[in-house]
Amino acid sequence: MEHFLCIHGHFYQPPRENPWLEAIEIQDGAYPYHDWNERITAECYAPNAAARILDEKRRITDIVSNYARMSFNVGPTLLSWMEHFSPSTYEAVLKADAMSHTLRSGHGAAIAQAYGHIILPLANSRDKRTQCIWGLRDFEHRFQRRPEGMWLPETAVDLETLELLASLGIAFTILSPHQAKRVRGPGASPWRDVAGGRIDPSRPYLCRLPSGKSITLFFYDGPVSRAVAFEGLLRSGEDFAHRLLSGFSERRRRAQLMHIATDGESYGHHHRFGEMALAYALDYIEKKKLARITNYGEFLELEPPRDEVEVIENTSWSCAHGVERWRSDCGCTTGSTRGWTQRWRAPLREALDWLRDEVIPGFEDRAAGFFVDPWGARDQYIDVIYDRTEESVERFLAANAVRSLREDENVTAIKLMELGRHAMLMFTSCGWFFDELSRVETVQVMNYAGRVIQLAEELFGTGGVEGEFLDRLARAKSNIPQQGNGADIYRRQVKPRAVDLKKVVAHYAISSLFEDYPEDASIFCYDIKQTSYRRLQAGTVEFVTGRCTARSHVTWESDVLHFNLLHLGTHDFNCGVSPEGGSPEPRVVEEELTGAFESGSFSDLVLLMDKHYGPRRYGLEDLFKEEQRKILNTLISGTLEEFEASYRQMYENNRPLMYFLEDTEIPIPRAFLTAAEFILNLDLKRMLQEEAEASGIQEILSELERWKLTLDTVDLEFAMRRTLEREMQSLRERPLDLPLLTNIVRLVDITRELPFQINFWLMENIFYELATAVYPDVLARGGGQQWQKLFRQLGELLNFNLGAVLPKSAR
């Protein structure tokens, strides 16, 4: 009987966007990358699109797409981020699905995912429906086909969710073996209890639903999936292959499917080089014809389910207690500190449930005046989320509004939909998954709640909602005493992030001192159209006054606002913003403040700012994090230059003395070593970023070694890698540029002198691309002997098996 193999990867990251900016702000924990999405893309998502297969000498023999040979789902919010910030990875994922469609009898590798990664059994019926419809529509938009299967977040399941999938035409989903209750064979066979993970995972099962519909369920192999995720199975591609093959049994007298499911991040992020183990295992099995690589859609066509199954409702793959991990202190943790509890989970869930239910009546009442079917309109709003062009929004409104809406009514209608969106995002499962209330994932769901509260207050005038919400949130206690409770965390971390048009304009005014904005500027999801701007300076004191129109890309809300900014030097900013037609008249305020500045009465100016704006003033602390960092770096750059000059003088002046102290075995003062470490790391980074020169690099490395100083390897590797990638991308554009190729070979050769490894991933991709496309053409034309020699030398430096990669005529 034929053996089939399918490996499923659930690729997902929690949404990290600031709900008011629709963008991810810098995340220091992801250093040297901007944020965790960028870092995990570099470690996992991109490498799986171009995974290396190595020979016995660990040389590269091939580069393949894992996505094309596995089954996978990618979270819609992650795909949306990829589309804009890692388009090459995004295109590779779409291309892989198209390739698999050809390879697997018309069945693509990708399946859909319920949109926002909420625990569907804990959601109300409307939210379940919207989440599944959004996941389906987002998939169709991106992959240009209907999905055959849909991944349920955390594989959390109940019958209502399965009914919903079946009604939407979804053929199958994937569950943990522990979610199966009982099975029976065809006809009137008796039911057999398989609880506790005892189900045979090698076949599909038909789940008959109360409505009369049915859906196919695949239960993955639990032990092998756990070994991939938690037991280090990916350390060896061959061991991985043999463990996969061990899932087949000669006792089964039929076609059998060996399949596993894990987080896709296992392949490269959780386990370094895991994507290579996956690529090798699949290649090994396929070339030796040990099993037929397939995906669920193809296998389902070949082997339809004969046996029936019933599921245990309200269960998931990552909680031994069902779905309690997302609403109680069930004992499931990620290995928390001794004495910590997760008692905060229940009051957090209760507070968010209360907030959702509290805004529903206002939503239904207000939306009835704008939409034919408010909840149906929310189901269709996904078309706007993945395409926020004005044409897309207008199509949505034309299809769903009760009539042609005025401009101000458009804003209200969109805000109602945004309220519905954030009211679901605040249930993102990651908010409960980990062990501490103050973690970034839990703060993120509070951010969504903050946006819901803001929108509700604007739409319904419900001024008391936030207070009642915080009373409930206060019942959630952090394990870290200084963090306090949920209400404390909300006030400290969520409230300061809230944004309105005034805050956007304040950001614009302050950052305009450091950035030359055009008349029409964009700041995250806001447009600023400047109509007047005047900047005055007296010594280190600056005063800016102006007028602009601010408009949100998302809600279309806009306003004409006046701003006045006083900068007293360094980080002391004092900005006031008022609407057109405010009281007192903004132009009068502008003249009064300008007059005070021009007369040199700075103390009077401060008093006037206080008089007109009081506590509603903005400072550097109110800027969005990206610009705040940029401005602070600018402000302290002069100080850093002074530090560098001082440290350089200390190091260079005292280097002979350091040699003498070393020779006489007298301890070198720590201050001398600190100066040396700072300067040598700085000089090496600049050299690697700019004109890398072997002798100069070696001289710095020798000095660092001599004094046993620490290298900033993360920063230095990143700097050198970016230099090499920049050069290699130029070679892709000018492949026959001999001086450029010569320089690249020299630079790569230099890296062998470095006491840390460079990640050559992108360089290897480009070399492979050139080796399979350009090199054969050079050979065919019979020219470029020096170019061929250098190109082969580069391949050897990049650890390619040239005999396997280059055309046969060149080996």
N, C-alpha and C positions, 0 to 999 in steps of 0.2 A: 504494500500500500504506500501511496506517495506521502512524503514528508514535506510539510510547508512550514516556513519560518516567517514571523512578522515581529518587528521591534517597533514599539510605539513610544514616541517622545512627546511629553506634554511641556511645551515651551511657553513659559509665562513669567512675567514680572509684575509685581503690584504696580498700579498706576502711581506715579510719583509727582505728577504735575501739580503746581500750585493752582487750586481751583479758580482763583481770581485772575491768574495770568495765562492759564492753559499752557504752561511751560514748566519744565523741570529746572529748578534753580541749582546752583552748584552744590555738590554733596562731597564734603571733605573726606568722608570715609572711603570714597572711590578713587582717591589719589593714586596715580597721577592723572586719572581720567576725570572728566567733568562731573560725571554722575554714574550711578550704578548701572543704568541701562547701557551706557557707553562702555563701561568696563566689562560687563557680562557679554556684550556683543563681541568685544575683542577676544574674550576668553572662550566663548562657546558658540554664539549664533553664527558669526562669520566663519570660524574654523570648521563648523559642520557643513558649510557650503563648499569647502575646499579642504577636505581631510587628506592627510598624507598616508600612503601605504609604504612601509619600509621593508627592505630586504634584511637578510641575516646580519649584514654589517651596519644596519640602521641607516642606510642610505635611501633617499626618496626614489621610489620606482614609479609612483603614479599619484595623481591628485584627483579625488573624486568627491561628488556630492553625496553626503549621507542622507540628506533629505529625500533624494530621488529613490533611495533604496529602502526606506523605512516607511512607517506610518507616523504621522505627526499632526499635532494641532499647535497653532501659535495664538496666544491670547490676542483678541482684537485691539485692545489698548496698546499692546506691545507692537503689533503690526503697524498701527497708526504712527507710533514713534519712529519705528524703523523707516517707514516711507519717507519721512522728512529728514532724519538724522543719520541714517545708514542706508541710503538708497541702493547701494550695490548689494548689501545683504538682503534687503527686501526683494529686489529683482531676482536674486539667486533662489530665494524661497519659492517665488511664483514660478520661475523657470523649472525648478525641480519637480513641482507638482505636475506641470505640463509634460515633463519627461516621463514621469512615472505613469501618467495616463497612457502614454504610448507603450511603455514596457509592460504594464499590468492589465492588458486586455480592455483598455478604456476606463480603468479605475484609478483615479488620482490618489496620491499619497496623503494629501491633506484632508483633514476633517474639520468641521466647525467647532466652535466652543461657545457655550452660553456666555453672553457678552462680558459682564463686569466681574466675574469670579465671586459671585455671592453664593452662599449656601442655600440652594434652591428649596430644600425641604423646610427651611426656616423663613422663607419669603412668603408674602401673601400671593394669592392666585394671579393678581394683575401683574405684579413684579416678575413672577415666574414667566408669564407669557411674554412680557416685553423683553426680558433678558434673552429668551430663546429666539424670538423673532429678530432682535438686533444681531445676535450671533449669526443667524442664518443669512440675513441681508448683507451684513458686513462681509461675510465669506463670499457671497455671490458677486459683490462689487469687486472684490480683490482677485479672486481666482476665476471669475468669469464662467462659473458653472454652479450647479446646485450641489450641496454637500450630501454625501451618502450617510455619514455618521456625524454625531455631535458629542464632544467631550463635556461631561458635567463637572463643574468645579469641585475639586476634592473627591470626585466620583460620588458625591452626596446624592442620594436617590430616594424618591418616594413614588408611589403609583401616579399621583397627579402629574409629576414631572414627566414620567414615561408616557402617560396619555398625551401630554402636550407635544412631546417629540413625535409621537406617531401621527398626531393630527397635522403636523407640519411636514409630513412626508419623510422624516428621518428614518432610515432603515435600521440603524444599530447604534449602540453605545457600548462603552467598555467599563467594566466594573472589577472590583477586587473579588477574589474567590470567597472572602469572608462575608460578602454581601448576598451570597446565594443561600436560600432557605431550604428548598427541596426541588427534586427533579423527577421526571418520569419519561419513559420512552413513548414511542408512537402508540396511538390507539388508546385502549383502556388500561394501559400499564399502571401499576400502583405507584404512588408517590414514594420517593426515597429521601430521607433526611440527609442533607449535605452541609448543614450548618457547621461552623468552625473551620471553613476553608477546605472542606472535603470534596468539593465539586471537581469533576474532570475538566481541566481547562483546555483540552485539546480539540474541543468541538464548539460550535455555536449553539445557542439555545433560543427557543422561541418563548417569549413572555406574553401570554394572553392577558389582555387588560379588561377591566370591568365594562368598558364601553363596547367591547367586541373587537376592537382593534388589537394589533399585536406589534411587537418590536423585537428585533434580534439582540441578544446580549452576548458579549464575549467576556469571559472571566479570565484575566491574565494569570500566568504562572507566578504565584506568590513568592516561593523560595528564591527563584532565580532573579526576580525583580528586586527583592530585598538585597541579594548579593551584589547586584549592580549598584544600588543606591547606597548601601551602608557597609558592605563587607570587602571592598577593595577588589572586586572581580575585574575591574577595568585596568588593572596593572599590567595585564598581558592579553593581547588580542587573541592569541591561540588558546589560552586557557578559557577566555570568554567564549570562543567558538565551541570548544568541547563541552562547556557547561550548558550552553544552549542546546547542543545536540543530545545531551543527557535527558532532555525533556521528552524525547520520543521513546515509545515503548513498542517492542515487537509483539506484545500481547494484544495490542489494539488491531483488530482486523478491518481497518478502514483507513481512509485518508485522515491524517491528524495534523493539527496546527499547533506548533510550539510558538507561543507569543508572550512577550513581557511588556510591561508598561512602567515607566519611571518618569520623574521630572526630566525634561530634556537637558536641563543644566548639569545633569550628571556627566554628560559627555563634553567635558572641557572646563566647566566652572567649578563644580564640586570636586571633580577628579581631573587633575591636569592631564592633558593628552588623552582623555577619555574618548574624544572623537576619533583619535587614531586607532584605539583598540576596537571601536565599533566598525570603522572602515576595514580594518584588517580581518576581523571576524567574518564580516559579510563576504568579503573577497575570498577568504579561505574556504568558506562553506560553498560559495557559488562555483568557484573554479574546480573544486574537488567533487562537485555534484553531490554533496552530502544532504542537501535539502533544497527545496525550491523557494526562493525569496518571493514574498507576496505582500499584499496589504489586505486589510479587512474586506474592502469592497470586492476585490477579485476573488478572495476565498469564499465569500458569501455566495457569489454567483456560481462557483464551482461546486460548493458543498453547502446547500441550504440546510437550515436547522431541521432536525428530525425530533429531537427531544425538547420537552418543555421545562421551564424553570419558574419558580416563584422567588421573589427577592425579599430580603429583610428590609423593611422600610426604615427611613431615617438613619441610614448608615453611610459610611464614607471609607476611603482608603487610609486615612491618616488619624483616625480616632477610634480606639478600641471600644469606646462607649457610645458609638453611633455618630451623632452630630453634637455631642455635648461640649466638645472642645470650643465651640463657637457660641456657647451660652452659659457655661458653668465651670466650676473648678473641678473638672472630672479627673484630674491627675495626669493628663497628657501634657507634656512639656517638651522643650528642646534641650533639656539638661540644665535647668535653672539653678541658681544659687541656693545653697542650703537655707531652709527656713522661709523661702519665698512661697507664695501661694498665687493662685489665679482666681481668687474670689472676686477680682475686679471685673471678670468677664460678664457675669450676670447683670450687674447694674449698668454696664456699658451697653449691652444688648437691650435692656429694658428702656434706657434713656433714648436710644435711637429708634426703637419700636414706637415709643410714645411720640417722638418728634414726627416720624413718618405719618402716624395716624392723626396727629394734630393738624397737619397741613392739608390732609386729603379733602376735608369739607370745603376749605377755602379754594383749593384747586378746582374742585368740581363746580362750585358755584361760579367762580370767575371765568373759568375756561368755557363754560356753557355759552357765554356771550360771544365767544370768538371761534369755537370749533364745533363742527357738526357732531363729532364724536370725540370728546377730549381724550379718553383713554386710547381710542384707536389712533388719534393723531400722535400720541406719545409713541405708539408702536411704530409709526412711520417716521418719527423724528431721527432715526438712525441715518436716513438719507442726507440729513443736514450735518450730522456729527462727522461723517467721513468726507463731506464736501461742503465747506462753509462759504462757498462763493455766493454772491448775492443772487445769481441766477438759480442756484439750488434752493436757497431759502424761499425765493419767490415761488418756485414750483411747489414746494411743500405747502406754503400758505394758500396758493391757488387751489390745491387739491383738498385741503382740509378745513379752510376757514368758512364760516357761515356766509360771508360776503367779502367784497373787496374792502380791506382795512385801511384806515388812515395811518399815517406815519407813526404817530404815538401809539396806536393800537397794535401795530406790528411789533413794537418794542415789548408791550405787555404780553402779547401772544408768545413771543420767543422766550421771555422770562418765565412764563408758565411751563414751557417745555424744559427749560434749563432747571427749574425747580424739580421737575420729575426726574431728570437725569441725575442730579446730585443726591436726590433722596434715595436713589438706588446705589450710587457709588459709595455712599457712607456705610454700606453693608459689605464692602469688599472683605473677603474672608481673612486676609492677612492681618487685619486689625485685631483678631482674636488668637491667631495661630501661635504667637510667641509668648514669652513668659512675663513680660513687664508692660504695664500700662503706659509708661512714658516712652516706649520705643517708637521709632519713626513711623512704623506701619500703623500703629494705633493712633498716633497723632494725626496721621493722614486721614483716617476716617472721621476724626473730629473736625479736620479742616473742611471736609465735605459737609458735615453737619453745620459748620459755621456759615458756609455758603447758602445752605438751605434756609437757615434762619434769616440771613440778610435778604434773600429773595422774598421770603414770606412776609417780612416786615414791609418791604417795598410794594408788594402786590396787595396785601390784605390789611396792612396797618396793624399787625399783631405784635405790638410792642412788648407784651409780657412773655412771649414764647421763650426767649433766651434765658430769662430768669428762672422759669420753671424747668427748662432743660438742664441748667446748671445745678439746680437743687437735686435733680435726679443723678446727674453725673458726679456730684460730690460723694455719692455713696460708693463709688469705685475708688478704692484706696491703692496707691502705688506701693510696691515693695521697697522702694527707696524713700526713706523718711523725708529727705529734702525736696522730693518731687510733690509731696502732699497727695491730693486726690485729683480726680478727673477734672473737676471745676478749676482747680489751681492750674493744672496743665493747660487747659483750654484758655484761660485768661493770659497765661504767660507765653504760650506758643502759637495759639490760633488767632486770637484777637489782633495781635500786631500784624498779622499777615493779611488781614482783610483789606480789600481794595475797593475804592469807589473812584469816580472820575476826578474828584478833587485830589486824591492821593496820587493818581497818575500824573496830573499836571504838576503837582509839587515835585514829583520825581523828575519830570521833564525840566522844570526850572532849575533845580539843583544840579542835575547832571549836565545842563547846557553850559555850565562854567568849565566843563572838562571835555565836552564833546561838541563838535560843530554840526549841529542838526540842520538838515535842509528845512525849507518851509513846510514841506509835507513829510512828516516823520512817522515811523512805527515803533512802538514800545510794546513788545510782546503782542498781546491781542488787542491793542489799542492804536488808533490813528490820532495824530496830533497835527492840526493845521494851524500854523502860526500866522496871526494877522498883525501883530506888532511885537517888537522886542527892543529893549533899550538896556544897555549895560554901562554902568558908571563905576569908576575905580578911583580910590584915593589911598595910595600906599598899599597895604595888605587888605584893606577893607573894600568890598565890592557890593554893589547894589544892582539888582536886575528887576525890571518891571516889564510886563507884557500881557498879551491877550491871545487866546487861542481857542480853537474848537477841538474838543476831545470826543472821540467816538469809539465805542466797543465793537470789534469785529463780530463778537459772539451775539450780543443782545441787541445791537444797533442803537443802544442808548447813546445820546450825545448831549453836549451842553457847551455853551460859550462861557469860558472862565477867564478871570483876570488873576494874575499872580504877581506878588512882590516878594523879593528874596534879598535878605541881608546876609552877607558872608563876612564874618569878623576875623577870618583867618583860620588856618588849620582845619579842624573838624567842627567848627562852630557855625552852623547854618540856621537861619531863622526864616521860614517861608510861610506866607499866608496865601490862601486861595479863596476867591469869592465868585459867585455867579454873576453873569450880566444882569443888571437891574436890581442888584442887591442893595441893602441899606446899611451904611451910607453908600452912595453911588460909587462904584469902583474907580471911576476916573478921578473923582474928588480925592479918594484915598491915595491914588497914585501920585497926584500932584502934591499932596501934603507930605508924603514920604520922600518924594524926589527933592522937594524943597529943603527938607531937613538934611538930606545927604549932601546936597550941593552947598549948604551953609556950613558943613562940617560938624553939625550937631549930632554926633553918632549916639550919644547917650539919649538925646531926645528921640532919635530914630528908633532905638530899642523900645522906649516907652510907647511910641506911637504904634509899633508893631503889636505890642501887648494890648494896647487899647482897642485896636481894630480886629485882632484875631484871637487874642486871649489864649486859652488852652487848645484852640483848634489849629495851632501852628505846627509846621512839619520841620523835622531836622534830618540829619544824615541817617539816624536810626530808622527813619521811615522809608528810606529808599529800598527798592527791590535788591535782593542780595547780590546779584551779578554786578550791578552798577555800584553798589555800596563798596564791594571789594575793589573794583577798578579805581574808584575815587580814593579810597584809603591807600591803595598802592601808590597812586600818584602823589598823595600828600606825604607819604613817608619815604618816597624814593630819594628825596634829598638827604634825609637822615641816614638811609641805608648807604648812600654813596659816601657819606662822612664815615660811617662805620667801616666800610670797605677800605677807604684810604688809610684810616687809623690802623686797621688790622694788617694791611699790606706793609705799611711802614714798620710796624712792630715785627712782622715776620722777616722782612728783607734785612732790616737793620740788625736783627739779633740772630740771623741764621749762622754766621760764623761762631757766635758764642754758643749756639746750640751744638755745633760740631765739637767745640772744645769740651763742653760739658759731657757730651757723649763719650769722647775719648778718655776723659778722666773719671768716667763712671759716676758722675754726680747727677742726681735727678734733675730733669729739665722742668722748669716752672710750668705749671698747667696753663698759665696765661699764654706762654709762647706756643704751646701745642694747640691751644684753641684757635689762636690766630692762624697758625699754619694750616690746620684742618679746614678752616673757613675759606682761606685764600686758594689753597690747592684744589679743593672741590669746585670752587667757582671758576677757576682758570680751566680746569679740565672740562667742565660743562660747556664753557664758551668755545673751547677748541673743538669739542665734538659737534657742537651746533653749527659752527662756521667752517673754518679751514682745518679739518682734521689732518694732522701731520705726525707721522709715526714717531720720529725722534722726540718731538715735544711732548707727545702723550707719554712715551716711555719715561721721560725725565720726571714728569709729575708723578707717575705711578711709583717710581723708585723713591721719591721723596716721601710719599704717603706710607710706603712700606717701611722706610727707614725709621720713621717716627712712630710706627704702629698706629697710624691714624685711621679713622673710620671713613669709608667711602659711602657717599649717598648713592648707592647703587640703583635705586628705583628711579631717581631723577636723572642720573647719568645714562642709564639704559634707555630711558624714554627719549632723551635728547639725541643720542646717537641713532636710535631707531628712526626717528623722524627725519634726520638728515639723510639716511640711507634710502628711506622710502621716497623722499622727495626726488632724489637723484634717479631712482629706479623708475618712478613714474615718468620722468623726463625721457628715459630710455624707451619706455613703451611708446611715447609719441615720436621719438627720433631713434628708432632701433639701430640704424646703421651709423650713428654718430660715434666715430672711433675715439675721439678725445673723451667723450662722456663715458663710454664703456671702460676706457682705461682708468679713469678716475674712480669709477664704482669698484673695479677690481682692487685698486689701491686701498680704498676705504674699507672694504670687507676684509682685506688682508690685515689691516690695522686692528680690527676687532679681535683677532686672535691673541693680541697682546693684552687685552683687557681682562681684569680679574672677575668679570661677570659675563653672563651669556646675553647676547642680543637676540631678540625675537625677530627672526627673519621671515615671518609668515607671509607678509605682503610681498616681500622681495621674491620669495620662492614662487608665489603665484604668478608674478609677472614673468619670471624666468621661464616657468613651465609654459606659459602662454606664448612667449617668444620662441621657445624651443620647438613647439609644435606647429607654429605658424610661420615665423620669419626664417628660422634656421634652414628649413628645407628649401625655401626660395633662394637663399644665398648659395646653397650647394648647387641647386639647379642651374644657376647662372655662372657657376664655376669661378666665382671671385671672392674677394674679401678674406684672404688667407690670414692676415693679422687679426681681423675681426673674429674669424672662426676660432683662432687660438685663444684669444682673450675671452670669448664667450664660453668656451669649454672650461677655461680656468675658473671663471665665475661660477659655473655649475659645480665644479669640484669644491670650491670654497663654500658653496651653499649646501653641500652634502647630497648632491644628486647622484644617482647611479646613471651615468650618461648612456651606458649601453642599453638601459631600459627606456630612457626618456627620449633620446634623440632618434631621428629616422635611421632605419637600418643602413642606409647608404653612408651614414656619417659615423657609424660605430667602429 
